[in-house]
Amino acid sequence: MQAFRAHTVQHTRISRPQAVRCAASGKGPAVPGAALPAPPTAHSKAGHVSQLLAAKEASGKTFSQLAAEVGLTNVYTTQLFYGQQQLQPNTVSALRKAVPALSEADVAGMMRAPMRSYDPTILQEPAIYRLHEAITHGGEAIKALINEEFGDGIMSAIGFYATVDKMTGNEGEARVVITFNGKFLPYVEQKAAENVAQVKQQ
């Protein structure tokens, strides 16, 4: 099997005349003209994640238990602690109650739009590699089924839900059940007349 090659993202500074920053508390309006914080580095993200996981461990609860308390899926809840999703203001109170060891800085960091990056070396972890293997080996069949059932398009990874559950198989073995639930996004024919961003000729 060919080794999977992960591509890293290069960060560049982009000039934004009207950059907007929202308060970490989620209260109050955005401030036009305020400078956006610099994207987190791999080192700073790792440190932030380490603090979040320490707070989670101090709670003595599993990710699934925390998910039940805050009303989120167990995958999304776990992603919050790994810096892969953004904590929303209406969830802060429940999360603070569920994980008392979270500091103000921890919560503020979780509420920032995350840099959804990952360390490519995680693909060397067997549990993750086997998931990748299962998707790639079944990928063509999954695409064919999506095309037959829905048409030419893809499953969105934005309006997307994922859960991990445990069940017992017919022979008494423990089985992992992973559910992906995403919106179908069709490819569209790109008609010139419907391109609202097209610059009109003077």
Secondary structure, DSSP 8 states (H G I E B T S, - for coil): ----------------TT-EE--TTS-S--EET--------HHHHHHHHHHHHHHHHHHT--HHHHHHHHTS-HHHHHHHHTTSS---HHHHHHHHHH-TT--HHHHHHHHS-------GGGGGSHHHHHHHHHHHHHHHHHHHHHHHHH-SEEEEEEEEEEEEEEEE-TTS-EEEEEEEEEEEEE-----GGG-TT-----
